[in-house]
Amino acid sequence: MKEAGWQVIYIGDGSSDVYGSAFADWTFARAYLARQLQQSGEPAFAFETFHDVLEVLRPNIESFRMGTMPGRSRGDHPFCSF
């Protein structure tokens, strides 16, 4: 999807989400994933329920469509090699 030009939003909370979130343009994180991204300095939106995610997405959908989340690293994620 990324190669085709799509913007990727990732929503996760566990250790298995750390790798996948590294490929996202926008990340929503809680629990383990939120702690790992915070420690590595990667930005993420906090959430508890999918309603929280929608509350951020609805008023900002054009920003999501237009590009990568500010502060997002590209290619130097501490948990992954691209």
C-alpha positions as CSV (number, residue, x, y, z in Angstrom):
1,M,0.0,0.0,0.0
2,K,2.8,2.4,0.8
3,E,4.5,1.8,-2.5
4,A,1.2,2.6,-4.2
5,G,1.1,6.0,-2.4
6,W,-1.5,5.2,0.3
7,Q,-1.2,6.8,3.8
8,V,-1.2,4.2,6.5
9,I,-2.8,4.6,9.9
10,Y,-1.8,2.0,12.5
11,I,-3.8,1.3,15.7
12,G,-2.2,-1.0,18.3
13,D,-1.4,-1.7,21.9
14,G,1.0,-4.7,22.2
15,S,4.5,-5.8,21.6
16,S,3.6,-7.4,18.3
17,D,2.5,-4.0,17.1
18,V,5.9,-2.3,17.5
19,Y,7.2,-3.6,14.1
20,G,4.1,-2.8,12.1
21,S,3.7,0.7,13.6
22,A,7.1,1.5,12.2
23,F,5.7,1.5,8.7
24,A,2.7,3.8,9.5
25,D,2.4,7.4,8.6
26,W,0.0,7.9,11.6
27,T,0.0,5.8,14.7
28,F,-2.6,5.4,17.5
29,A,-1.1,3.6,20.5
30,R,-1.9,2.5,24.0
31,A,-0.4,0.2,26.6
32,Y,2.9,-1.5,25.6
33,L,3.1,0.1,22.2
34,A,2.5,3.6,23.6
35,R,5.3,3.2,26.1
36,Q,7.8,1.9,23.5
37,L,7.0,4.7,21.1
38,Q,7.3,7.3,23.8
39,Q,10.7,5.9,25.0
40,S,12.0,6.0,21.4
41,G,10.6,9.5,20.7
42,E,8.2,8.4,18.1
43,P,4.9,10.4,18.1
44,A,1.6,8.6,18.5
45,F,-2.0,9.5,19.4
46,A,-3.1,8.0,22.6
47,F,-6.4,6.0,22.6
48,E,-8.5,3.8,24.9
49,T,-11.3,2.9,22.5
50,F,-12.0,3.2,18.7
51,H,-14.3,6.1,19.6
52,D,-11.1,8.0,20.7
53,V,-9.5,7.2,17.3
54,L,-12.6,8.5,15.4
55,E,-12.6,11.7,17.5
56,V,-9.1,12.5,16.2
57,L,-9.7,11.2,12.6
58,R,-13.0,12.9,11.8
59,P,-11.9,16.5,12.2
60,N,-8.4,15.9,10.8
61,I,-9.0,13.5,7.9
62,E,-7.5,15.9,5.3
63,S,-4.3,16.2,7.3
64,F,-4.1,12.4,7.4
65,R,-4.6,12.1,3.7
66,M,-2.0,14.8,2.9
67,G,1.0,13.3,4.7
68,T,3.0,11.8,7.4
69,M,2.5,12.6,11.1
70,P,4.8,15.5,12.2
71,G,7.9,14.1,14.0
72,R,7.6,10.7,12.5
73,S,11.0,9.2,11.6
74,R,11.6,7.6,8.3
75,G,14.0,4.6,8.0
76,D,15.6,4.8,11.4
77,H,13.0,3.2,13.7
78,P,14.8,1.8,16.7
79,F,13.0,-1.5,16.5
80,C,13.1,-2.3,12.8
81,S,15.3,-2.2,9.8
82,F,13.5,-1.3,6.6
